[in-house]
């Protein structure tokens, strides 16, 4: 089991149990090996315990917590994999496997009561609509391993300040906004009784890192461990500042907008010009810049706000695509998504974003005649 990062512990383990549930794995006996619960290599102990509890309900699956065994099999993983005795839980996933919304782990009634008691201490009213937000920065990785150069991951970062307009919109629509993330992140320059910086509070814990996404109406943020837990609970996720071609939302009710690409002259590089070239399928931002002269441009406040409004309207039944929008999405699927070397799934892109940025995806102009049947406040 990959347990050292929250995203891997949640999504990889969840995917294993999904495949086991739907019969996509061979009918064998499976021993899932994790480090000891007390090990620093377990990113979230409550989550591991929830998977242990769930595994006891699954036939022929057991989880063994042993740091020695975990190290042993990790050290000799090549040899064991060659002998077909080792099943690697860092396997690649297909979005369609997650988008079906299969459930695995869940909170007990006792855990729910405990979570609600913490929310009460945070002065968040019961039955209040909640949206969680997350802006990835470099503080967490820099803190857990100060000797390693994490700059190649910096292209995934974004500024929490660009969320302010979206936060104000959500608050005006009777949401409480709770910020997820690292306890080492910078404080947002915004104060409101309906905005709570949970990530910088004394209430932060491994349990609440799971429970807050669980009770949220939806989550806004970049793809990372803090937002990947949405898959466990089928919480809708609006991904902003999405980056590589190998990255898209995985859940059944998710939506996304992307960082634009710019060259060293600051000019926009359309996705359509490079999506078929495997050289640009890289998780290394430094490599993208140094070898190919391409950098990522963060989403603006307005772009994040527009996507937030769209997500809110979709989840509240105030969103219907008109004829031109359906035509545009079909072209996006047939003319752009099919060129993706990683997955040609019809990823749930924001229609507002696509209408304004169609030139990044399509080869010619589009006809946007017709009123948008989308209620926006």
C-alpha positions, 0 to 999 in steps of 0.5 A: 500500500502507498500510505505516505501521501494522503492522495495515494492512500485514499485513491489507490486503496479506494480503486483497489476495493472498487476493482475487487467489488466489481470483479475486475481483479482475479479471485485470489487471496489479497494481503494488503501491506501497510506500515505500522499505524504508528509509522510516520509513513502513514499520512492519515491514520484514521483513513487507514483504520477506515480501510482496515475496517472495510477490508474485514467486510471484503472476502479474501482481503486483509490488511497487515500493518507491519513496517518491516514487511512494508519495507521488505516488499518495497525493497524487493518489489522488482523481484516480487513483481517479476514472480507475480507475487506482488500486486502494486497498488500504485496502479494506473487508474481509468477515470471511468472506474471512479466516475461510477461513484462506487462507495467503499469506506464510510463513517460510523454513526459514532464518528459522525457525532464526533465530527459534528461536535468538532464543527460545533466547536468551530461555530459552524451551524448544523445543516449549514451548506459547506464548501471546502476550498484548497489552493496547493502551495509548496509549504507542505512538501518543503516542510516534510522533506527540507533536503529535497528540491521540490521546485519541479512540482511548483507549477501545480501551486496557486495563490489562495488570494485568487479565491476571494471573489468565489468565496464572497459569492458562496457566502452571499449564497448562504454557504460557509466556506472552509479552507483545507490544506497544509498547516504551513500555508499562508493566511488568506487576507479575508475575514468573514464569520462564514469563512473558516481557515481550518487548515491553520486552526487548532481543529486540524486533524487527520480525522477532520481532513476527511470529515470536512470534505465528506460533509461539504456540498462541493469542493473547489481546488487543485488536484492534490491529496486534500481534494482527492479524498472527494472520491471516497465520499462522492463529494463533487469537486470543481478543479481549478488550476488543472495542469498536465494532460494526464490530470483531470477530475475523476468523480462522477459530478466533477468539473474543471478549468485549466491553467493556460500555457505560455511560452517564454515570450508570454504568448499563449500556447494552445493545448491543441498544438501539443496535446498529441506530442508525448514530450509534453506529458510531464509532471516536471514543471522545470523540464517543461520550462527548460526543455520546451520553454513552456510555463503555466499561467494560473487561473484568474479570480474571474475564471475561478468565480465563473466556474464556481457559479457554474458548479453552484448552479449545476448542483442546484438544478439551475443549469441547462445546456442550450443547443450551441453549448451541446454542439460545442461540447461534442466538438470538444470531445470529438476533435480534442479529447480523442487526441489525448494520449493518456485518456480520451474520456469526455472530461467534465470541462466547464462550459463557461470556460470552454466558450471563452477559450475554445480557440485553445482546443478547436481548429476554427471559429465557433458559432455562439449565437443563442442565449445561454440558459444558465442562471447566474447570480 
